[in-house]
Amino acid sequence: MTSATPAPAGAAPERLRVLALDDEAPALDELVWLLGREERIGEVIASDSAAEALRILHERPVDAIFMDVQMPGLTGLDLARVLARFSTKPPVVFVTAHEQHAVDAFELNVVDYVLKPVRDERLAEAVRRVVSRIEGRESAPGTEDDSILVELAGVSRLIPRSEVLYVEAQGDYARLHTATGSHLVRVPLTTLADQWRDAGFVRIHRSLLVALGHITEWRTEGGRTTVVVGGHELGVSRRHARGLRDLLIKRAQPAKERR
């Protein structure tokens, strides 16, 4: 099944064409309706299978994809992995009733993970994230400050990565520490360490990830090494101490000396 909600006459050119994908007709109809109400979206193409969605993507470009995770045959995760190999891939938002796939989704660098039943304000937040991803990519490829979505008491909030001082492992979760508080996210520390390495985050302990730029002090006493980040003294394991020291020394050198 394929259908499209056309953009209204006179729609601004920056309005988005998006693909809505869900194998359940009632859920797909609701998603199309909700997306059609967003002012930044000009056209919604609906599809009920990932295989058909791939055909659509080869025939006409879309600006973003909003799709379910669990579908017969090719799943949403499968499709996201296929899209990851595209030279230009549209941002993906998962809209699903299944919480357990959030970590897999994050590893695929999806823009957002929205749980059903979908609230208007929650979907609007996802659309804002899509717009931010698109505008960031187009204006300065690779330079945008990525954000991570956190939820507290039912309220979603985007935390810019640049505000994160350090990250603490808590089982299969991670706690982000900022200057104003902390936030628990359903992402393992190892995943964040891999994805944020190029942004200056380094492991100082098996349970701690620190933003190099926020380290203000290095202390060694009695064979124990610590660093101060945002007023918090954090222990550095022996395994990571030398590598961290070398990184801090290199960072402190003038640009000419680092060449």
JODAKA-V318910 format. One record per residue. N is the residue number from 1. RES is the residue in one letter. OMEGA is omega in radians with two decimals (999 if undefined). Layout:
{{N | RES | OMEGA} {N | RES | OMEGA}}
This chain:
{{1 | M | 3.06} {2 | T | 3.07} {3 | S | -3.12} {4 | A | 3.00} {5 | T | -3.04} {6 | P | 3.06} {7 | A | 3.10} {8 | P | 3.14} {9 | A | 3.11} {10 | G | -3.13} {11 | A | 3.14} {12 | A | -3.07} {13 | P | -3.11} {14 | E | 3.11} {15 | R | -2.96} {16 | L | 2.93} {17 | R | -3.07} {18 | V | 3.09} {19 | L | 3.07} {20 | A | -3.03} {21 | L | 3.08} {22 | D | -3.09} {23 | D | 3.13} {24 | E | -3.03} {25 | A | -3.14} {26 | P | -3.14} {27 | A | 3.13} {28 | L | 3.12} {29 | D | -3.13} {30 | E | 3.14} {31 | L | 3.11} {32 | V | -3.14} {33 | W | -3.13} {34 | L | 3.13} {35 | L | -3.13} {36 | G | 3.13} {37 | R | -3.12} {38 | E | -3.04} {39 | E | 3.14} {40 | R | -3.12} {41 | I | -3.11} {42 | G | -3.11} {43 | E | 3.10} {44 | V | 3.07} {45 | I | -3.08} {46 | A | 3.09} {47 | S | -3.11} {48 | D | 3.06} {49 | S | -3.14} {50 | A | 3.13} {51 | A | 3.11} {52 | E | 3.13} {53 | A | 3.11} {54 | L | 3.11} {55 | R | 3.13} {56 | I | -3.10} {57 | L | 3.10} {58 | H | -3.10} {59 | E | -3.10} {60 | R | -3.13} {61 | P | 3.01} {62 | V | -3.11} {63 | D | -3.12} {64 | A | 3.13} {65 | I | 3.04} {66 | F | -3.01} {67 | M | 3.07} {68 | D | 3.11} {69 | V | -3.06} {70 | Q | 3.10} {71 | M | 3.12} {72 | P | -3.13} {73 | G | 3.12} {74 | L | -3.11} {75 | T | 3.08} {76 | G | 3.10} {77 | L | 3.09} {78 | D | -3.13} {79 | L | 3.12} {80 | A | 3.11} {81 | R | 3.07} {82 | V | -3.12} {83 | L | -3.14} {84 | A | -3.14} {85 | R | 3.10} {86 | F | 3.09} {87 | S | 3.03} {88 | T | -3.06} {89 | K | 3.11} {90 | P | 3.06} {91 | P | -3.10} {92 | V | 3.00} {93 | V | 3.05} {94 | F | 3.08} {95 | V | -2.93} {96 | T | 3.07} {97 | A | -3.02} {98 | H | -3.10} {99 | E | -2.93} {100 | Q | -3.12} {101 | H | -3.04} {102 | A | -3.12} {103 | V | 3.10} {104 | D | -3.13} {105 | A | -3.14} {106 | F | 3.14} {107 | E | 3.11} {108 | L | 3.06} {109 | N | 3.07} {110 | V | -3.07} {111 | V | -3.07} {112 | D | -3.11} {113 | Y | -3.02} {114 | V | -3.13} {115 | L | 3.04} {116 | K | -0.08} {117 | P | -3.01} {118 | V | 3.06} {119 | R | -3.13} {120 | D | -3.06} {121 | E | 3.13} {122 | R | 3.09} {123 | L | 3.11} {124 | A | 3.09} {125 | E | 3.12} {126 | A | 3.12} {127 | V | 3.10} {128 | R | 3.12} {129 | R | 3.10} {130 | V | -3.14} {131 | V | 3.12} {132 | S | 3.13} {133 | R | -3.13} {134 | I | -3.11} {135 | E | 3.11} {136 | G | -3.13} {137 | R | -3.06} {138 | E | -3.06} {139 | S | -3.11} {140 | A | -3.08} {141 | P | 3.04} {142 | G | -3.08} {143 | T | -3.07} {144 | E | 3.10} {145 | D | -3.12} {146 | D | 3.09} {147 | S | 3.07} {148 | I | -3.07} {149 | L | 3.07} {150 | V | 3.13} {151 | E | 3.12} {152 | L | 3.14} {153 | A | 3.09} {154 | G | 3.14} {155 | V | 3.12} {156 | S | 3.13} {157 | R | 3.08} {158 | L | 3.10} {159 | I | 3.08} {160 | P | -3.13} {161 | R | -3.11} {162 | S | 3.13} {163 | E | -3.10} {164 | V | 3.13} {165 | L | 3.09} {166 | Y | -3.09} {167 | V | -3.09} {168 | E | 3.12} {169 | A | 3.04} {170 | Q | -3.08} {171 | G | 3.11} {172 | D | -3.13} {173 | Y | 3.05} {174 | A | 3.10} {175 | R | 3.12} {176 | L | 3.12} {177 | H | 3.08} {178 | T | -3.14} {179 | A | -3.06} {180 | T | -3.14} {181 | G | 3.14} {182 | S | -3.07} {183 | H | 3.12} {184 | L | 3.13} {185 | V | -3.09} {186 | R | -3.13} {187 | V | 3.11} {188 | P | 3.13} {189 | L | -3.12} {190 | T | 3.12} {191 | T | 3.12} {192 | L | -3.14} {193 | A | 3.13} {194 | D | -3.03} {195 | Q | -3.08} {196 | W | -3.11} {197 | R | -3.10} {198 | D | 3.12} {199 | A | 3.06} {200 | G | 3.08} {201 | F | -3.09} {202 | V | 3.06} {203 | R | 3.02} {204 | I | -3.13} {205 | H | -3.13} {206 | R | -3.13} {207 | S | -3.10} {208 | L | 3.06} {209 | L | -3.01} {210 | V | 3.04} {211 | A | -3.10} {212 | L | -3.07} {213 | G | -3.12} {214 | H | 3.10} {215 | I | -3.10} {216 | T | -3.14} {217 | E | 3.04} {218 | W | -3.09} {219 | R | 3.05} {220 | T | -3.10} {221 | E | 3.11} {222 | G | 3.13} {223 | G | -3.14} {224 | R | -3.14} {225 | T | 3.07} {226 | T | 3.00} {227 | V | 3.10} {228 | V | -3.13} {229 | V | 3.14} {230 | G | 3.13} {231 | G | -3.14} {232 | H | 3.09} {233 | E | -3.05} {234 | L | -3.13} {235 | G | 3.10} {236 | V | 3.14} {237 | S | 3.13} {238 | R | -3.12} {239 | R | -3.04} {240 | H | -3.00} {241 | A | -3.07} {242 | R | 3.14} {243 | G | 3.12} {244 | L | 3.13} {245 | R | 3.13} {246 | D | 3.13} {247 | L | -3.13} {248 | L | 3.11} {249 | I | 3.14} {250 | K | -3.13} {251 | R | -3.09} {252 | A | -3.12} {253 | Q | 3.04} {254 | P | -3.07} {255 | A | -3.10} {256 | K | -3.11} {257 | E | -3.10} {258 | R | -3.10} {259 | R | 999}}
